[in-house]
Amino acid sequence: MKGQVGTLVKAMDVLDALGNTGPLGVMELSRMLKMDKSGVSRLLSTLKSREYVRVLSDGRHDLGLRLFELGHILQARMPVRQTVIPHVEALGRETGETASAAHYHLGQVSYLHDCISGKEIRLGGRVGLRCLPWHDVCGKAILAFCNEDYVLECLKHDQQAGTPSIPSPSELLAELEKIRKRGYALEKTDERCVIAAPVPCHYRPISIALMVGGPSSRLKKSDIKRLGLSATQHAQQAARSLGWKSNLAKNPKSN
């Protein structure tokens, strides 16, 4: 039994590595997971037989379609996702821009639902995307209202793991303070402008955010304020639908 559980854990490690890093060769996986090459090859062969892993044309391995299918089944069964869908759709209709909902869990942000804008130039969907909160507008909107010690602990963990493009603690805390004062997170580049508002909760850490955005060429300063207000209002409505009350503390150190 112990050997079977150990093998299963190793198989999960392989899937996690492919999910977090992208396509990898056998030798790359072997070095990353500190496993012998033959063991990695056997695991990949087994996972490939059940379509949890696929082989690319260049010989590297990547996640398989079975995981995609299971992910969609999981999304359909998530009660929180079903509850926030109407609010994402309403946010998209009201603003005319692409709207999404994201969930934060175990140090990563996962996108649950999209309402794609009908405009010719628009943002694409993000369903199925997983990313670190430091690199994502929804992640920052959520962390801005989390306990500061928890945020710094997560940041330290990713820094020690060698995760690229991690902000310094001072930079991150300064950015999160701006988000708290504004009430929503804003990310604007030459190409796109996105806004994320946290869904407030009174009895547990905030874990959901609604996002809306479009191309920067179309969204001016007045539009950004309008989108920020809409995202905040729909996030509050989503909280009420879930039976949650506001927990947007001004000083998250005391949460």
NORPEDA-V365272 format. One record per pair of residues at least 6 apart in sequence whose ideal C-beta (glycine too) atoms are under 8 Angstrom apart, sorted by the first residue. I is the first residue (numbers start at 1). GAP is how many residues later the second one is. If there is no record, write none. Layout:
BEGIN
((I GAP) (I GAP))
END
This chain:
BEGIN
((7 36) (10 23) (10 25) (10 29) (10 33) (11 32) (11 35) (11 36) (13 20) (14 15) (14 19) (14 26) (14 29) (14 30) (14 33) (14 39) (15 32) (15 37) (15 38) (15 48) (15 52) (17 7) (17 12) (17 15) (17 16) (18 6) (18 11) (18 35) (18 43) (18 44) (18 45) (19 44) (19 111) (21 11) (22 40) (23 33) (23 35) (23 37) (23 38) (23 39) (24 8) (24 36) (24 37) (24 38) (25 34) (25 35) (25 36) (26 11) (26 14) (26 15) (26 18) (26 35) (27 10) (28 32) (29 6) (29 11) (29 15) (29 32) (30 6) (30 7) (30 10) (33 7) (44 9) (44 17) (47 6) (47 17) (48 6) (48 7) (48 13) (48 16) (50 14) (50 16) (51 13) (51 14) (51 15) (52 11) (52 12) (52 14) (52 15) (53 8) (53 9) (53 10) (53 11) (54 7) (54 8) (54 9) (54 10) (54 11) (55 6) (55 7) (56 6) (68 60) (71 57) (75 6) (75 37) (75 38) (75 52) (78 34) (80 23) (80 32) (80 128) (80 162) (81 20) (81 22) (81 31) (81 32) (83 155) (83 158) (83 159) (84 17) (84 28) (84 29) (84 115) (84 124) (84 126) (84 154) (84 157) (84 158) (85 16) (85 28) (86 155) (87 14) (87 123) (87 147) (87 148) (87 150) (87 151) (87 154) (88 11) (88 12) (88 13) (88 25) (88 26) (88 27) (88 122) (88 146) (89 10) (89 26) (90 144) (90 147) (91 8) (91 24) (91 119) (91 121) (91 139) (91 140) (91 143) (92 6) (92 7) (92 23) (92 24) (92 25) (92 120) (93 22) (94 136) (94 140) (95 117) (95 131) (95 132) (95 135) (96 21) (96 22) (96 23) (97 20) (97 22) (97 25) (97 26) (97 115) (97 116) (97 117) (97 122) (97 130) (98 16) (98 17) (98 18) (98 19) (98 24) (98 25) (98 26) (98 27) (98 114) (98 115) (98 116) (99 15) (99 16) (99 111) (99 112) (99 113) (100 11) (100 12) (100 13) (100 14) (100 15) (100 25) (100 26) (100 27) (100 38) (100 110) (100 111) (100 112) (101 10) (101 11) (101 12) (101 107) (101 108) (101 109) (101 110) (102 7) (102 8) (102 9) (102 10) (102 24) (102 34) (102 36) (102 37) (102 40) (102 94) (102 106) (102 107) (102 108) (102 109) (103 6) (103 7) (103 8) (103 9) (103 104) (103 105) (104 6) (104 29) (104 34) (104 35) (104 38) (104 39) (104 102) (104 103) (104 104) (104 105) (105 102) (107 25) (107 26) (107 47) (107 50) (107 51) (108 22) (108 23) (108 24) (108 25) (109 21) (109 22) (109 23) (109 24) (109 27) (109 29) (109 30) (109 33) (110 18) (110 19) (110 20) (111 15) (111 16) (111 17) (111 18) (111 19) (111 27) (112 15) (113 14) (114 11) (114 12) (114 13) (116 6) (116 7) (116 8) (116 9) (117 6) (117 97) (119 95) (119 99) (121 93) (121 94) (121 96) (121 97) (122 92) (122 93) (123 69) (123 71) (123 90) (123 91) (123 92) (126 85) (131 8) (132 7) (132 26) (132 31) (133 6) (133 7) (133 9) (133 10) (133 21) (134 6) (134 21) (134 24) (134 31) (134 32) (134 33) (134 38) (135 30) (137 48) (137 49) (137 50) (137 57) (137 58) (137 59) (137 74) (138 47) (138 58) (138 71) (138 73) (139 70) (140 35) (140 36) (140 39) (140 45) (140 47) (140 56) (141 38) (141 43) (141 44) (141 55) (141 56) (141 57) (141 68) (142 56) (142 64) (142 65) (142 66) (142 67) (143 8) (143 33) (144 32) (144 33) (144 35) (144 36) (144 41) (144 54) (144 108) (145 35) (145 53) (145 55) (145 61) (145 102) (145 103) (145 104) (145 107) (145 110) (146 59) (146 60) (146 106) (146 109) (147 58) (147 105) (147 106) (147 108) (148 25) (148 104) (148 105) (149 104) (150 55) (151 21) (151 22) (151 25) (152 17) (152 21) (155 11) (155 12) (155 14) (155 17) (158 8) (159 7) (167 8) (179 6) (179 7) (180 68) (180 70) (180 72) (182 46) (183 14) (183 45) (183 49) (183 65) (184 11) (184 12) (184 13) (184 14) (184 44) (184 47) (184 48) (185 10) (185 11) (185 12) (185 24) (186 7) (186 8) (186 9) (186 38) (186 42) (187 6) (187 7) (187 8) (187 9) (187 26) (188 6) (188 28) (188 36) (189 27) (190 26) (191 24) (191 25) (192 21) (192 22) (192 23) (192 24) (193 20) (193 21) (193 22) (193 23) (193 26) (193 31) (194 17) (194 18) (194 19) (195 16) (195 17) (195 18) (195 29) (195 32) (195 33) (195 36) (196 13) (196 14) (196 15) (196 35) (197 12) (197 13) (197 31) (197 34) (197 35) (197 37) (197 38) (198 8) (198 10) (198 11) (198 37) (198 50) (199 7) (199 9) (199 10) (199 11) (199 36) (199 37) (199 39) (199 40) (199 43) (199 45) (200 6) (200 35) (200 36) (200 39) (200 44) (200 45) (200 46) (200 47) (200 48) (201 6) (201 38) (201 41) (201 43) (201 44) (201 46) (202 42) (202 43) (202 44) (202 45) (203 41) (203 44) (205 50) (206 41) (206 42) (208 30) (209 26) (210 21) (210 24) (210 25) (210 28) (211 20) (212 15) (212 18) (212 19) (213 6) (213 14) (219 8) (236 10) (239 6) (239 7) (247 8) (249 6))
END
